[in-house]
Amino acid sequence: MKAWLDLVTRNRLAVALVTALIAAVGLWSFTTLQIDAIPDITGVQVQINTAVPALAPEEIERLVTLPIERAMGGQPGLDQTRSLTKTGLSQVTLLYKDGTDQLKARQLVTERLTAVQNQLPPGSTPQLAPITTGLGEIYYYTLEWKRPPPGMSAQRQLMELYEAQEYTVRPMLRAVAGVADVNSNGGLEEQFVVEPDPVRLTMHGVTAGELAEAVSKNVENTGGGIIRRGAERFTVRTEARVTSAEAIAAIPVKFAGGILPLTVRDLATVTTGAAPRQGAATQNGRETVLGTVMMLVGQNSREVAMRVEDALPGIEAALPKGMVIDRQYSRADLVDRTIKTVEKNLGEGALLVALVLLFVMGNWRAALIVALVIPLAFLVTTGGMHALGVSGNLMSLGALDFGLIVDGAIVVVENSLRLLGQRRREKGEDLTAKERREIVAAAARMVARPTLFGIAIIALVYVPVLSFGGVEGKLFQPMAQAVMLAIVAGLIWTFTVVPALSAWLLRGPAKDEGEEKGGFVGVAERVYTPALNGAIRHPALLVLAAIALLAGTFVVFRTLGSQFTPQLDEGAITAMVYRPVGMSLEQSLSIEQATERAIRRAYPQVTHTFSRIGTSEVATDPMPPEQNDLYIFYGPEKDWPTGDGAPRTKDELIAGIEKVAKRVYAKQNFEFAQPIEMRFNEMLEGVRADVAVKIYGDDYDTLERAAAKAKAVLEKLPGTEGVEFETSGRPKSIVVELDHPALLRLGLGTQEVNNAIRDALAGAEVGFIPHGPARHAIVIRMPESL
């Protein structure tokens, strides 16, 4: 240490150049550091979604979900399996241990799905969800008609929005770097619907299956290969595909005894309709199409959101005239707001430390030397974070403590001032540069050992955090890494830059230290000295007081609340809305639109709202039609209207929103959170609430009674704001029980009846009509009125 301190105090110019170079590298690292709001705690997971039309949840659970779960068992690194079965959908989520390769896990899942495919019901094809994370939904936008073409109906507007989303916006956004996929909610998918008339079918002796078969044989083109004629070659193809509803209606079905055959129009009505949908979307009380951009695993949310933002103007230019893309939510806004808060707090903290140093040390040069350690250590910290791949976020940057960083520098500078002043008074004149250099080196050497041990002990406190795994590790390891980098950086500067600057700038006080000191330090010494003397004279009393204080802190500690993560004010409210089970999508949509309009009327501070109802195109977060996520955005609280009854805080606004919504429809219940907060809760336990109770069993009636008792107990607990069932009751269903003796008399099999019911009610797709990039399905389906 002696040789090192002599080196840095003699070669101050070299130290300054190296410091400037390191600071420049740190500044570059700071400008290129990945910025995020909070660490992404999502582990390695693979989600399997299987659409199973026309089967009840009980059947899907038995025939799809359980076989897939069994097939996935025993994989290397598989830690947990979650499943969700709803009408028409099976979802299996596989959670892997940390360190598992995401792509290898998906490859193994694909191989096992191939093996289990033949065990699944016909028409059910498992698909893997996009390679994204639980916090991967980084950007929301809506497609809307700013000026719809004159005379266009509301249904046609939604169809056009759907096609623009699926065939223009979605493919173009998928090409943006860092985007895993784009999910869709709302709109109407155009179909050509053939609605058989049961009376006419019976009169002409034609079944719905025969009608479907006749249509399917007349909707395809084919190729005839290649023929040669002399020196030329020709490709042969047919033009047999129907291209309109009129052409479908003219398809022959049966050649009877009449002159003309029976056609589709003789047996059914052909219309341009919409496919049955499982979800919808609204924006400010109007039905719309909602797009959700999902980020690829390992990407930075802020950077990807900004790339999406930059791509939207070019995409909007490709849309039909009068159609616009309306930005609803960008993760970049939250990140910028969070980092701005962190930067403000760090800046104020650094300034406060510098002022305290100046006030306490009483020497502006000494205070300047110590304060300079703060930005230098911060730049080295950002360089280390950049090298380790740690993003700058609330947990990493927000955990920095500048007081810890400058502890060692304060000790070195104070000791240098003491020895310089002592030597200056002994000599009776100013010290030479050589003398100052030697004294500063000796002063730093004197305190090097205790300073190193003290800083090392502080740094070692964070070492156990580095051993955390799972969610805890992803959340707290960046904090520990950043703090340890900052402490080590401060220690390095303490024994390089601080001695060099001290030898150059410090002169030492000419006043005798034995004289009475004034100011803050004098007051502190006059209070501390008798207290110290008293403690030395009565050590037993001091120990007893310390033990009593420690016992008191344990008592207080037991009464403190706890929270897993710091709660950000995201500038938005997320409401999980639950309505009575079995409600139709149309009714749920109507209530949601009325609710949003009422909220906007009642609270001008609400800038905009949007919601997604039911299940999206990519079922990453499936919900039944009676449930939806409502996103409510509000302006700065300082701009909120004032007056009697006007909400003054976010909590009061939430309470008011719930009251307004209950007036619209009394049977809808709410769980309020924030966008990221909701995703955190869902990733941790698979549910969106802060605390959830899961009750397992085979008998639903027993489970329902147990859940009601649990709800009554939980509602009485202190601090409980609300307890709601995630799903209350069971959806209604119509069960068709087959009369097997009657089937035997009629010569019919079970499969024939099942097919007839499936095709007539769920619909049978028999072909499609291409229209540009779009494909409009031709579907045989009984009228809804039947």
N, C-alpha and C positions, 0 to 999 in steps of 0.2 A: 504493500500500500504506500510506503514511503516513496519508493521510486516512481510509482504512478502519480502521486500528488506533486512530486517535484517536476515531473514531466509536464503535467497540464498547467502548472503555474508558470513555468518557464516559457512554454510555447503557446502563449495566449492566442496569437494569430492563427496558428494551425487549428486550435480548438474552435475558434470562431468559424473558420472555413468548413470544418467537418460538421459543426452544428448547423450551419446554413444549408449544407448539402442534405443532411438528414431531415431538416425541417422542410426542404423543398420536396423530398420524396414523400414525407408525411402529408404535405399539402396536396400533392397529386393523389395520394391514396384517399384523402378525405373527399376530394371532388369526384372520385370514381367509386367510392364506397357504396355498396348496395344499401338502400334505405328502405325500411319497412316500419310498420306501426308496432307490431309485436312478433315474436318468433312463431313460425308455423309449427304447431305441436303434432301435426298429423303424422302417424307412423306409416309404415309400408302396408298398404291394403289393396285388395283386389275385390271389385264388386261385380257380381253376376246378376244380370236382369233377364228374366225370362217372361215374355208376354204369352199368356195362355188364354186366348179368347174362349168365351162360352163355357167356362168352368167356374164352379163356386170355390170360395176360399178353402173349404175343407178338402175338396178334391185336389186343389192345387198343392196344398200342404203335403198331402199324402203321395201324390203322383209326381210332383216336380221338386218341391223344396227339400224333402227328406232324402230322395235319391241323390240330389246334388250335394247335400251336406255329407252324406256317407262317402261319396266319391272323392270329396276334397280332403277327408281326414288323413292324418299321417304324413302330411307334406313337411319337408324340412323347414324349420323356422316358424311353422304355423302356431300362433299363440291363442287365438280366439276366433270363434265363428258366431256371427249374428245373422238372423234371418227375419224376414218380414214377408208375410203372405197376405195379399189383398185380392179383391175381385179382379181377375184378369192379369195378375202380376205376381211373380215370385222374385224375391230379392235376397240374395245370400252375400254377405260381406265377410271376407276373410281378412283377419288382422294378423300381421306377422311380427316377429321380434325385430328389434333394431339391428341394422346391419344386413338384413336380407335384401338381395338384389331384386329390385322392382320388376325388371324385364324378365328375369329368370322365373320369378314367381308367376307372372302372367303366362309365360310359356308353359309351365307345368300345369296351371289351371286349364289352359286350352287343351292340352293333351288329355287331361282327365275328363273334360267335358265331351270330347270326341268319343271316349269309351262309354260314357253314360247316355249319350244321345239316343240310342235305340231303346232306352227304357222310358223315355219321356213320351207324353201324348203327341199324336201327329199334329204338326203345325206349330209346335212350341220349340223355338230355337234360342238357346241361351246366348247372350251377348255380354261382353265385358264392358263395363263403364269406362269412360275416358280416363287417361292417366293424369288424374288431377288429385287435389288434396281436399280435406274438409274445409279449408279456407280458400279454395281455388276460385270461388265465384267472385271475381274482382270487378266486374263491370256489368251494369244493367242499362238497357236502352229499350225504347218502345218505337214501333213503326206506326205512324198515324197519317191520316189524310188531312193535310192542311187545306187543300182545295180539291175535294173529290170531283170527278167528272159529273156534269149535269145529268140527272136522271138515274144515277147509279144507286141501287138499293143498298140498305145496310148489310144484307147478307152478302151481296157481291163485293162490297167494300172489304169485308172481313176475309173473303176468299182471295182477293187481290193482295191483301196484306200478308196472308199466309204464304202465297206463292213467292212474293218478293222476299220474304224472310228465308224460305227454304231453298230457293234456287238462285238468289242474288246475294243477299247480305251474308247468310251463313257460310257459303263456300268462300267468299272473299275474306271474311274475318278468320276463317281457319288457316288462311295463308299467312297471317300475321305471325311473326316469330314469337314463340312462347305461349301461343294459344293451343290448348289441348282440344277443345271443341266448343261449340256454341249451342246452348240449349234453347228451346222454344216453348212458349206458353201462349195459348190463345189463337184466335183466328179460326177459319173454317177451311177444311180440306175439301176441295171440289170433287164430286163424284157424279157419275151417271147412274142413277138409281132406277132399277126396274122393279116396280111394285106390282106383284101378281094380284089378280082379283080372284079370290077363292071360288066365288060363284061361277065365273066364266071358266076357270080351270076345271071345275067339276062338270060343267055342262059339256065341255069339249073332251073330257076324259084325258086331261093332261095333268101331270103332277108338276110340282115346283121344281123337282130335280130334272125332269125332262126339259122344262123351260130353260133352266140354267145350262144344261148340256147343249141345247140348240144354240144359245147365245154364244157360248164359249167356242163353238166350232166356226163361228163367222166373224171373229175379231182379230185374226192373225194374218200376217203376210208370211210368205216363205220364199226361198230361193230355189231356182231350177238349175243351178250350176252354170257351166260355160259351154257355149256352142261356137263352132267356127263356120264362117261362110266365106269361102275363098281366102283372101289374105287378111280378113278381119275376124276379130273375136268379140263375142257378145255375152254379156252377163244376163241371165234370165231370172226374173223375179216376178212375184205377183203383187197386185194392188188390191187386196181383199179386205183390209182392215176398215172397220166402220170409223167414221170421224165425227159423228154428231148424234144427238138424241133421235133425230128423225131416221137416220140410217139404222140405228138399233131397233127402232119400232118396226121397221120394214123387214127384219130378219124372219125368214120362214121357220116355223116350228114343227108343223105337222101337215102332211099331204093327205087330205081326206078325200071324200068322194066328190067334192065341189070342184069348180073350175080353178079357183084360186086357193092356194094353201093358207092354212092358219098362220098368221104372223104374230109377232110379239105384241103389236098394238091391239090384237083381238083378245089377248089374254091378260095384258098388264098395261100399266101406265108408265111411260118413260119420262123422267124428269131430270133436271140438273139440280142435284141436292148436295148435302154436306155429309161427310163421314161422322159417325158418332164420335164424340170427343170425351176425353177424360179430364180435361183441364181448360181453364180460361184465364184471361188476364185483364186487369183494368188499370186505368191511369186517370186520376182526378175524377173518378166516378164514370168514366167512359170505357166501353169495352175496346180493347186494343190487342196488339201482338207484342209480347215481351220477349226480348232476347237476353240471355245470360251468357257472358263470356267466361269460360273456365280456363284457368291457367295451368300450364304444364307443370308437372312435379319438378322442383328444383329451380324454378324461375323466380325472379323478383317481381312481386305484385305491382309495385309502383312503375317499374319500367315497362311491363307488359300492358298495364292500363294506359300508360301514355302512348304506347305504340298503337293501341286500339283507337285512342282518341284521335291520333294523327291520320289514321286510315279512314275514319268515318266520312269526312267530306268527299273523298273520291268515291266511296261506295254510294253515298247519297246521290251523287251525280248520275249514277247508273240506274236509279229507281224511276218508276213511271212519274210523269209530270204531276205535281200536286202532292206526292207522297214524301214524307220527311222522316228523319231519324231523330228522336228526342232523347237526349242523354238524361238518365235518371239517377245513376249512382256510379261513382268511380272510386276504387280503393285509393287511388293516388291522392284524392282530396284529404282523406283521413290521414294518410301517411304524412303529407305535407303539413297538415295541421298539428299532428303529433310531434313531428320533428321540429317544427317551429316553436312549440312549447318547450321541448327539451333544450333547444338552442338558447331560448330566452332564459330558462332556468340556469343553464350552465354559464351563460354570460354574466347573469346577475350574481351567481355564486362566485365566479372568478373575481368580479369587481369587488364584491363584499370581502373576500379573503384579502385582496390587495389593500383595501382601506383599513381593515383590521390590523394587518401587518404594519402599515404606516403608523397607525394610531398607537399600537402596543410597542413596536420597536423604537419609535421615535427617531428613525434615521431613514430618510427617503431613499438613499442609495441601497441600504440593506433591504428595505421593503421591495425595491425594484428588482434586485437580484433574486429574491425568493419568489416574487410574483412571476418572474420570467419562466420559472420552472413549469408553471401551469400550462401555457400554450405549447411549450416544447414537449412536455409529457403527453399532452393530448394528441399532438401530431404523431408521435411515436406509437401511441395506442391505436390510432386509426390505421397506421401502416401495418401493425400486427393483426388487427381485425381483418384488414383486406387480405393479408397473406393466409390467415386461417379460415377465410370464408365466412366470417361472422358479420351479419348485417348490423347496421346502425339502427337501433330501435329503442323503444321505451325501456326495455329491460337492460340492454347493454350500455347505451349512452346515459340513460337516466340513473344508472347505479353509480356513476363516477362521483367520488368524494374528493374535492380538491384539498380539503384539510389533511387527508391522509397523504396526498401526493407531496405536499410541501413540508411535512413533519421533519424529515431529515435535513432539508435545506435550512430550516429555521435553526436547528441545533448547530449546524456548521457555521452559519453566519453569525449567530449570537456568540459562539465561542471565539470566532475570529475577531469580532468587535471587542470582546473582553480583553484578549491578549494584545491586540493592537493598541488599545487604550492604555493598558498597563505598561507596555514597552515604551509608548510615546511619552508617558509621564515620567518614567525612569530616565529617559534620555533628555527630556526637557526641550525637544524640538521635533519637527516633522520627521517621519521615517523615510528612508530611501526606498526606491522600488525593490531593490534586492531584499532589504529587511522586511518589507511588507510581504513579499513572496514567501520568504522563509517562515515568517510567523503564521501566515494563513495555511501553509502546508502543514505546519506543526499542529495548528488548531484543528484542522480537519482530521489529521491522523489521531489526535487524542480522542475524538468522539466517533471515529469510524466503527470500532467494534460494537459499542452499545447501539449505534444507529443501525448498523447492519442487522443486528439481532432483533431490534425492535420492529424494523420494517419486515424482516423475514417472518416473524411471528404473525404479524397482521396478514401477510400474503398467505401463510399456511392455513389460516382460518378458512379460506375459500377452496382449498384443495379437495376436501370431501365432496364439495358440490360437483366437481368434475367427474366424480364416480357415479353420479345419478344416471339412471336409465329411464327409458320410456318417456312419458309426457313431462315428468319433472326435469329430466335431463335436457330435453329440447327447450324447455322454458328458462331454466336457471343456469345452464352451462354458459350461454353467451354472457350473462351478467358476471359470472365468476371470471371468465376469460378476460373480459374487458377491464375489470377492476384489477386483476393481477398484472395485466400488461401495463396499466397506468401506474401502479405502485412500483413495479420494476423500472419503468421508464423514469419515474421521479427519482428513484435511487441512483440510477446511472447519471442523470444530470446533476444530482447532489454532489457527486465526487468527480465531476468533469467541469461543467460550465460554472457551477457555483464557486469552487475555489479559484478558477481563472478570473472570474469577474470580481471576486472579493479582493484578490491581490491587486487588481487594477483600480477599483473604485473606492474601496474602503480605506479610511484613514485612522479610525479609532477615536473615541471621545477624549478630549483634553481634560474633562472634569474628573475629579477623583471619585471612584466608586464608593468610597467610604462616606462621602457627603450624602446628605439627605436628598433622595430623589423626589421629583415632583411628578405630576400628571398621573395617568392611569397606573403605570408600573409602580410608582411610589405608594399609591393607595393600596394596590394589591399586596405589596410587600408588607406594609404596615398591618394589614389584616391577616395575612398568611403567617407571618413570623410568630406571633403569639399563639396562633392555632397550632402550628407545628410544634412549638415548644410544649404546649399543653398535651398534645398527643404523645410526645416522647416521655413526658413525666407520668402519664396515666395510660399505658398501653392496654391494660385489661379493660378499662372503660371503653376505649376505642374499638376493641374487638367485639365486645358485647353490643355496642351500637351498630357495628357493621352487620353482625349476625341478625339483629332485629330488623334492620333495613332490608336485608336479603329475604328474610321470612315474609316481610310485608310485600315485597315485590312479587313473590310467588303467589300470594293471595290475590293481588291485583291482576297478575297474569292469567289466572284461571277465569277471570271475569271478562277478559278481552275477547272480542270476536276474531274470526279468522277468515281469510279469503285467499283462494288459490292463486288468483292473478289480479293485478291492479285493474280497476275498472275505468276504462276510458269513457270520456264523453264523446261518442262518435258523431254527434250532431244529427242523429236519426233515432227513431223509435221503431222497433219491430214488434208487431202484435201477432201472436199465434191465435187464430180465431177458430173456435169450435162451435159448430151448430148441431142440431139434433141429427143423430145417425139416420141414414137413409134419405136425406134430403137430396133432391135432384140438383144437377149442376146448374140448370137454368134458374131455379129458385135461389140457390146459393149466390149465383152471379147477380141476380136482381137485388138481393139484400146487401151485398157488398157494394154495389154501385150507389145505392141509397145511403149507406153508411159513410162512404167517402165524401159524398156531396154534403152530408150533414156536418161532418167534421170540418170541411173547408169553410162552410158558412159560419160555424160557431167560433172558429179560432183563426183569425187572419194571420197569426204568426206561423201557421202551417203553410209552407211554401208549395209543396206538392206531395202527392201520395201515389203509390202504385201497389198492386197486389198480384199474386199468382195463386190461382185456385186449382185444387185438385193436382193431377199428375202431369209433369212436363213430358215433352217428346222423349228425352233421355231421362229415364226414371231414377235419377240419382237421389231424389228426395220425394218419394211417392206419398201423396195424400189422397184421401177420399174426397168426393165432390163437396162434402159439407165442411171441409177444412180449408183454410188458406193462410198465407203469410201476407200481412199488411205492413208496408213500409211507409212511415210517416216522417217527413223532413220538415224542419222548422228553422227559422232564422235566428240570429244572435239574440240572447235574452235581453240585452240592453235595448233592443228595438221592439220588444213586445209591447202591445197596447196595455195601457194601465186603466184602472177604474175599478169600481165595485165588482167583486166576483171574478175579475180577470186573473188567470193563473200567473204567478210570479216566478215559479220554479218549474223545472222539468217534471218533478213528481206531481205537482198540482195539475200540470197539463195532461199528464197520463190519466189521472183520476177523472178529469173533465172529459177526456176523449171517451173513456169507458162509459160514463153516464150518458153522453150523447148517443153512442152506439147502442146502448141498451134501450134508449127511447125509440130507436129505429126498429129494433127487433130484440125483444126481451130475452129470448132463449139462446142468444149467442154469448159465449164466454171467452175471456181473453187471458193470455199470458204475455206480459210485456217484457221486452229485453231490448237488445241492440243487435245490429246485423252480425258483427263478429262475436259478440257475447253469446248469441244464440247458437252459432256454429261451434264455439268452444264447448258449451254444455252438451251439444249433440255428439261431438267427437269423444268426449270423456265417457259417457254412459249410454249413448244411443238415444237419448231423449233430450228435449230442449229446455227443460226446466232446471233451476239451480239444484233442486233436490227432487229425486224421484224414488218412488217405492214400487218395486215390481213383485207381483204375486203370481206364483206358478201353480198350475194344476190342470186337470183334465176336464173338470165339470165347470161349465161357464156360469151356471146359476150359483154354485158355491163361491166361485171367484168374485162374482158381482157382489155377493153379500159381504165377503171379506174386505173387498175394496171400499164398500160403504162404511164399514167399521173403521178402517184405517183412515179414511178421509175425516171422519168425525174426531178422531184422536189428534190428527195433524192440525186441524183447524184451531185447536185449543192451545197449541204450543206458542210460547212467547216469540214475537218477531215474525210470525207467519202472516204474509199479506194475503195469500189466497191459495186454495187447494182445489184443483179441478181434475176430473178424469180426462185422460188424453182421448179416450174413446168411451162414450157412455151409451150403453145399449147395444143391440145387434141390428144389422141391416135387415130389412124385410126381403123376403125372397118368395118366389112362386115355385113350388115343387110339382113337377109332372110325374105322377106315379103310373107306370105302365101296367096295363091289364094283360098279363101274359096268356091266360086262356083265350082272351079275345084275339090277341095277336096270332095265336096258333090257329084259330078258326079262320082268320083272314089270310093266313099264309104269309104273314109279315115277320121279319126279324127285328130284334132290338136295334141293330145298327141302322136299319132303314128309318125307323122312327126317330132315332137320335139325329140322323143326318137331316131329316125333314125339319125337325125343330130347330136345329142349329142354322140351317140355311135360311129358313123362313124368318127367324127372329134375329139372330146375330148377323145374318147376311152371308152370302157366298160371293167372293170375288171371282169373276169369270173371265176377266181380261182388263185391258186398259186402252185408253186413247191418248197418244202423245200429243202434247201441245207445246212446241218449243222444248225447253228443258224439262217441263212439267209432265207428269204422268197422272192422268185422271182415271181412276179405277171404274170399272163397270161392275156394279153390285146388284145381286138379286136379293131383295129384302121385302118382307111384308110391310104394309103401311103401318105407321105408328098407331093409327086410330084403332086398329084391330086388337 
